[in-house]
Amino acid sequence: MDWSKELADRIKTEVPLADQTWFKLGGNARYMFSPADTEELSTALKDARDADLNTRILGGGANVLIKDDGYDGLVVRLDQDSFTKVEFDGERVRAGGGADLMKLAHECSQRGLSGLETLAGIPGTVGGATVMNAGGRYGQFSDVVESVELMTREGTKYELPAEEMGFGYRHSNVGDDIVTGAVLRLRKKTREETIERYREIWESKKILSPLRNIVQVVSSRIRQVTLPVD
């Protein structure tokens, strides 16, 4: 496989995918790459397309099962700063597609920003939360989405407002495209209010899903596919 010159030295080969997931199972990725920014992501996608090589995005590795024979294609991790960075501007938050959802929800509650505390305890990334419209009994990710930044598998960037995302129950119109970031609109409350609400939701989930049942509950929700978007 001939990669573009600026990427060739950083494309890893035969990378164990078990190390990248919560369940620590599965074989190797033929290729793995962590782009520094959207430009490098675009280049890698174009290279893979030109070589007729399949591509998958791997997020935080929660709720993912990988086959023992691995993935014969390119696995992309959006784990570099430009994809994990979170920027706060009043009640608006811009988060990269690789940002950790649980950390983001906690950080927002600590800043007195309400809206994401409803997702306390839900693992994954902002990208994965967008794709599946993550949520539960207290709310869903789409409740706070203002717009989403995406990239096609051909490497073209574009942006959609929330109303064009087709959000529904565990659904969005992302399709095969890649979420590179999202802008969220939260509500300003007192820090005490948001922290207390975050703790209440976190504690309620612990009660509803005690430790002895976690593996059973999580496993029942895993889609048996080679490598789903997380």
C-alpha positions as CSV (number, residue, x, y, z in Angstrom):
1,M,0.0,0.0,0.0
2,D,1.4,3.4,-1.0
3,W,0.4,6.2,1.3
4,S,0.9,9.9,0.7
5,K,4.4,11.0,1.6
6,E,3.3,13.1,4.6
7,L,1.5,10.1,6.1
8,A,3.7,7.1,5.2
9,D,5.9,7.2,8.3
10,R,3.0,7.3,10.7
11,I,0.7,4.6,9.3
12,K,1.0,1.6,11.7
13,T,0.6,-1.9,10.4
14,E,-0.8,-5.0,12.1
15,V,-1.9,-3.2,15.2
16,P,-3.7,-5.3,17.9
17,L,-7.2,-4.0,18.2
18,A,-7.9,-5.8,21.5
19,D,-5.8,-3.2,23.2
20,Q,-8.1,-0.5,21.9
21,T,-11.4,-1.8,23.3
22,W,-13.0,-2.3,26.7
23,F,-13.4,-6.1,26.2
24,K,-9.8,-6.7,25.2
25,L,-10.7,-9.1,22.4
26,G,-10.1,-9.4,18.7
27,G,-7.4,-9.5,16.1
28,N,-5.2,-6.9,14.3
29,A,-5.9,-4.0,12.1
30,R,-4.1,-4.2,8.8
31,Y,-3.4,-0.4,9.1
32,M,-4.1,2.1,11.8
33,F,-3.7,5.9,11.7
34,S,-4.3,8.8,14.1
35,P,-4.5,12.0,12.0
36,A,-3.3,15.2,13.4
37,D,-6.1,17.2,11.9
38,T,-8.9,17.1,9.3
39,E,-6.5,17.7,6.5
40,E,-4.6,14.5,7.3
41,L,-7.8,12.7,7.8
42,S,-9.0,13.7,4.4
43,T,-5.7,12.6,2.8
44,A,-5.8,9.2,4.5
45,L,-9.4,8.6,3.4
46,K,-8.5,9.5,-0.2
47,D,-5.5,7.2,-0.1
48,A,-7.6,4.4,1.2
49,R,-10.3,5.0,-1.4
50,D,-7.8,5.0,-4.2
51,A,-6.4,1.7,-3.0
52,D,-9.9,0.2,-2.6
53,L,-9.2,-0.2,1.1
54,N,-12.1,-0.2,3.6
55,T,-12.0,2.3,6.5
56,R,-13.5,2.2,9.9
57,I,-13.5,4.8,12.7
58,L,-12.7,3.5,16.2
59,G,-13.7,5.7,19.1
60,G,-13.3,5.0,22.8
61,G,-13.7,1.2,22.3
62,A,-16.8,0.8,24.4
63,N,-19.4,-1.7,23.3
64,V,-17.3,-3.0,20.5
65,L,-16.5,-6.6,19.6
66,I,-13.8,-7.3,17.1
67,K,-13.4,-10.6,15.2
68,D,-10.4,-12.8,16.0
69,D,-9.2,-12.3,12.4
70,G,-9.2,-8.6,12.9
71,Y,-10.0,-5.9,10.3
72,D,-8.4,-6.0,6.8
73,G,-8.4,-2.3,6.2
74,L,-7.6,1.1,7.7
75,V,-8.7,1.8,11.3
76,V,-8.7,5.5,12.1
77,R,-8.5,6.8,15.7
78,L,-9.5,10.5,16.2
79,D,-7.4,10.7,19.4
80,Q,-5.1,13.6,18.6
81,D,-5.6,17.1,20.1
82,S,-7.5,18.6,17.3
83,F,-10.2,15.9,17.6
84,T,-10.3,15.7,21.3
85,K,-10.2,19.4,22.1
86,V,-13.1,21.1,23.8
87,E,-13.7,24.9,23.6
88,F,-16.1,26.8,25.8
89,D,-17.7,30.1,24.8
90,G,-20.5,31.1,27.1
91,E,-23.3,28.6,26.7
92,R,-21.9,27.3,23.5
93,V,-19.4,24.4,23.5
94,R,-17.4,23.1,20.5
95,A,-16.1,19.5,21.0
96,G,-14.0,17.4,18.7
97,G,-15.4,14.2,17.4
98,G,-12.9,12.2,19.5
99,A,-13.7,14.0,22.8
100,D,-14.6,11.7,25.6
101,L,-18.3,12.0,26.3
102,M,-18.2,11.2,30.0
103,K,-15.4,13.7,30.7
104,L,-17.3,16.3,28.7
105,A,-20.5,15.8,30.6
106,H,-18.7,16.1,33.9
107,E,-16.7,19.2,32.9
108,C,-19.9,20.9,31.8
109,S,-21.5,20.2,35.1
110,Q,-18.5,21.6,36.9
111,R,-18.8,24.8,34.9
112,G,-22.5,25.3,35.6
113,L,-23.6,24.4,32.1
114,S,-26.7,22.3,31.9
115,G,-27.8,19.8,29.3
116,L,-25.2,17.1,29.2
117,E,-25.5,16.0,32.8
118,T,-28.4,13.8,31.5
119,L,-25.8,11.6,29.8
120,A,-23.8,11.1,33.0
121,G,-22.2,7.6,32.9
122,I,-22.7,7.0,29.2
123,P,-19.3,5.9,27.6
124,G,-18.1,6.8,24.2
125,T,-17.0,9.9,22.2
126,V,-18.8,12.9,20.9
127,G,-18.7,11.4,17.4
128,G,-20.2,8.2,18.6
129,A,-22.8,10.0,20.6
130,T,-23.8,12.0,17.5
131,V,-24.0,8.9,15.2
132,M,-26.3,7.0,17.5
133,N,-27.9,9.9,19.3
134,A,-26.8,8.6,22.7
135,G,-29.1,8.9,25.6
136,G,-31.4,7.4,28.1
137,R,-34.4,8.1,30.4
138,Y,-33.1,11.6,31.2
139,G,-32.4,12.9,27.8
140,Q,-30.4,12.4,24.6
141,F,-27.5,14.0,22.9
142,S,-29.5,15.7,20.2
143,D,-31.2,17.8,22.9
144,V,-28.1,20.0,23.0
145,V,-26.7,19.8,19.5
146,E,-26.6,23.0,17.5
147,S,-24.6,21.8,14.5
148,V,-22.3,19.0,13.4
149,E,-19.0,19.0,11.5
150,L,-18.6,16.0,9.2
151,M,-16.4,14.5,6.5
152,T,-17.4,12.2,3.7
153,R,-15.4,9.0,3.0
154,E,-14.1,10.9,-0.1
155,G,-12.4,13.4,2.3
156,T,-14.8,16.4,1.8
157,K,-15.7,18.5,4.9
158,Y,-19.2,19.9,5.5
159,E,-21.4,21.1,8.3
160,L,-25.1,20.5,9.1
161,P,-27.4,22.2,11.6
162,A,-29.1,19.9,14.1
163,E,-32.5,20.1,12.3
164,E,-30.9,18.5,9.2
165,M,-29.3,15.6,11.2
166,G,-32.4,13.4,11.2
167,F,-32.0,12.7,14.9
168,G,-34.4,10.1,16.4
169,Y,-34.3,7.3,18.9
170,R,-30.7,5.9,18.6
171,H,-30.5,7.3,15.1
172,S,-29.0,10.1,13.0
173,N,-28.5,10.7,9.3
174,V,-24.7,10.5,9.6
175,G,-24.5,7.3,7.6
176,D,-21.0,6.4,6.4
177,D,-19.7,9.9,7.0
178,I,-17.4,10.8,9.9
179,V,-18.2,13.2,12.7
180,T,-15.2,15.5,13.2
181,G,-16.8,17.8,15.8
182,A,-20.0,19.2,17.1
183,V,-21.2,22.5,18.5
184,L,-23.5,22.2,21.5
185,R,-25.8,24.8,23.0
186,L,-26.2,24.4,26.8
187,R,-28.0,26.4,29.5
188,K,-26.3,28.4,32.2
189,K,-27.3,27.4,35.8
190,T,-25.5,27.6,39.1
191,R,-22.6,25.3,39.5
192,E,-24.3,23.8,42.6
193,E,-27.4,22.9,40.5
194,T,-25.6,21.2,37.7
195,I,-23.2,19.3,39.9
196,E,-26.1,18.0,42.1
197,R,-28.1,17.0,39.0
198,Y,-25.1,15.2,37.5
199,R,-24.6,13.3,40.8
200,E,-28.3,12.4,41.0
201,I,-28.3,10.9,37.5
202,W,-25.0,9.1,38.1
203,E,-26.3,7.6,41.3
204,S,-29.6,6.6,39.8
205,K,-27.8,4.7,37.0
206,K,-25.6,2.9,39.6
207,I,-28.7,1.8,41.4
208,L,-30.5,0.7,38.2
209,S,-27.4,-1.2,36.9
210,P,-25.4,-2.6,39.9
211,L,-21.9,-3.7,39.3
212,R,-22.8,-7.4,39.2
213,N,-25.1,-6.8,36.2
214,I,-23.0,-4.4,34.2
215,V,-21.4,-7.0,31.9
216,Q,-24.7,-8.7,31.2
217,V,-26.5,-5.4,30.4
218,V,-23.7,-4.0,28.2
219,S,-23.1,-7.2,26.4
220,S,-26.8,-7.5,25.5
221,R,-26.6,-4.1,23.7
222,I,-23.5,-4.8,21.6
223,R,-24.1,-5.2,17.9
224,Q,-22.3,-8.2,16.5
225,V,-20.3,-6.5,13.8
226,T,-16.7,-6.4,12.8
227,L,-16.0,-2.9,14.0
228,P,-18.8,-0.4,14.5
229,V,-18.4,3.3,14.8
230,D,-18.3,4.1,18.5
